[in-house]
């Protein structure tokens, strides 16, 4: 894997071409990309819906036999959450603590009404991780601090670094009982969209998921975020390259 500085330079070089080509992005292409993102983000969390099934559930309103109702709702909710962050980015709305909760409320809508958009009131453990999230009494203050960090305009960070760190910080706090990963990835992508980038899609296959969780674990336990930010930068680069190819501007 290339180092972070090299990746950021490559991304910046391609973004200039993306800015010129972006008016060519059709609604159909954007919809296809958003379905792919919904499929992969839910796949990371264990959803068994295929890409085709995800499309049928979201765009055709079909019920897939043998698949849980929850997975249908997760697909619909995630897709609508993408539309929501696109709207926020388009109107230049601030990414703040309240919007994090709004995004989470969409992710869990109809799945867990008691906890959608609400911080957890119970301690949690992350399966397969040695990171122990903060106790529930600490979450409101940590999220208040996180919200201030999100809106701090004095931070001299590359947009990709800032988006990746927003993702990592939220996962570390783990403020919700469920839906933390999906919400963190949506928050990251809202940051990317707001800065003129495209959505970065983290694949949900076994190898990619393991690399993602390993980098998060290192960031959580060792306070070394380099591997995680580099991983995200690689996915951003791939997303920009893929979009340029689909636009015929590669």
N, C-alpha and C positions, 0 to 999 in steps of 0.2 A: 504493500500500500504506500502511495506517495505521502510525503510529510504534509502537515497541515498548511504550511505557507505555500507550498506548490499547488495544493488543491484549491486554495482560495484564489490564487492568481489565475488558475485555469477557469474557475467559475466566473471571475470578474471579466475575463476575456470573452467568454461565451455569452455572458449576460448582455453585453453590448449588442451582439447579434440577435439575441432573444428580444430585446426591446424593439428592434427594428422589425422583427418578424411577427411580434405578438398580435398586431391587428388582424393577422390572417387566421388566428385561432377561432375555429368555429364552435358553435354551441354543442354540436355533436361530438367533436373531439374532446372538449372540456368535460362533457358528461361521461365519456368513455374513461378518461383519466380519473375522474372522481369515483367511478364505480370500481376501478382497479385499486384505488387507494382504500376505499371502504372494504373491499375484499381482503386486502393484505393486512390492514390494521386489525380487523376482526380475527383474521387467521392467526395473527401473533397471539391473541388471547384465547385461542382454542376453538374458534368457530369452524364447523365442518362444511359450511356452504362453499360450493365451488364459485369460480368467477362467473360462470354462466348463470348459476342459480341466484347469485347476488343480483345480477342484472335483472333477472325475471322477477325477483321479489320487489326490487326498488322501482323498476320502470313499468312492469306489467301488473304488479299487485298480486302475483300468483303465490299460492301456498305450495311449498315443496314437501311432498310426502316423505315421512320418516325423519324430517328435520324438526328440531324443537321450535316452539313458538318464539322463545327467547332469541334464537338466532335470526329469525325473521325481523323481530323488532330491533335487534342490534344493527342489522343492515340498513333498515329504513332510517333509524335514528342517526347513525353515523353519516349517511349520505346527506341528511338534512342539516346536520351540524357542519358539514363542509360548505353547503350553500350559505349557512349563517356566517361562517368566518370569511367567505368570499365577499359577502355583503359588507361586513365590518371593514375589511381591507379596502373595498372600493370607495367607501365614504370617509376613509381616513379616521375611523373611530379608534379611540385609545384602547390599547390592550391593558386591562387592569384586573384587579382582584374580582370585581363584580362580573366581568365577562368570563373569567375562568369558571365561575360558578354557573353562569348561564350556559356555557358550553357543556359542562358536566350534566346539567339538568336535561339537555337535549340527548346526551348519550344514554342516560338511564330512563328517559321518558317512557312510561308505561311498563317498565321492567321492575323498578324499585321506587315507587312513589314516595316512600318515607324518607329516602336518602338522596334522591335526585337533587343536585344543586346544594346539598347540605354537607357540612363538614362532619366527619365521623365523631362519635362519642364513645367509641370503644378502642382499645389497643388492637393493633393488627400485626401479623407476621406475613412476610412475603415468602411464598413457597419457593424453596430452592435457593434462597438468598440468606447471607449472613448479616445483611443490613437490617437493623431493627428500627423501624420508623418511630418518630417522636410519639410520646404519650398524647392522648386526645386533648388533654387540658392545654397543651402547648401549641396545638394546631392553629387556633385563631390568630395568635400573635405572630407565628411564623408566616402565615398567609398574609397578614397585614404587611409584614416586612417584605415578603415576596412581591406583593402588589406595588410597594414603593420602588422596589428594584426594577420592576417591569416598566414603570413610568419615569425612571431616572434618565433624563436626556443628557446628563453629563458623562455617562459611561462611554469611553472611547473603544468600542468593540465593533469588529466587522459584523455586518448583519447576520451572516451565517453562524458565527460564533455566538452571538447574542441569542439567536433562536435556539441553538443547541443547548445553551446553558439554561434558558428558560424551561426547556424540556427536562433537563437533568435535575434542576432545583425542585421542580414540582413533583417529580417521581420520588425524590429523596424525602420530601415532607410527607408524601402519601396522604393527602388530606381527606380523602374519601374512602368509604368502605369498599367500593368497587368502582371500576371505570377510570382509575388513575392513569393507566398507560394510554388508553385512547384519548383521554382529555389532554394529557401532556403532549402527545403527538399533534393533536389539533392546535394547541396553543403554539407549539413550535411552528407549525405551518401558517398560522395566522401571522406570526412575526415575519416569516419569509414572504408571504403575499403582500404584506404591508410595505415591505421594502423592495417590491418589484420583482421578486423571484417567483418561481413556480413551486407547487407543492412537492415536497420530497417524500417519496414512498419507500418505507422500509419493508422489504419483503418478509413474508411470514413463513418461508420454508425453514426447515430445521437448522440448516447451517447459518442462515442469515439471522434467525431468531437467537441462536446461541451467541453469535458474535455481538449482537445488540445487548443481550442481557449481561454478557461478560464485561462489556465496556461500561455499562451502567453500574455493575457491581464494583468495578475498580474505582469509578468516580465516587460512589457512595462510601466505600470503606477506606480508601487511601487519599481521598480529597485530591486525586489527580484526574482532571477532566480531559486531558489531552487525547487519550484514546477514543473517548466517546465523541468529542467534538470532531476529531478527524474522521471517525466513522460516519457521522452525520454529514460532514462536508463531502465525503465520497458519494453519499446518496443524493445530495443536492446536485453535485456535478453530473451524476448519471441522469437525474431528472431533467436537467437543462439540455443535456445531449439528446435524450430521447424526444423531448418536445421539439427541438430543432429538426430532428430527423423526420418526425411526423408532419412538420410544417414544410418539409422540403427545403429547409434553410441550413442544413448541416454542412 
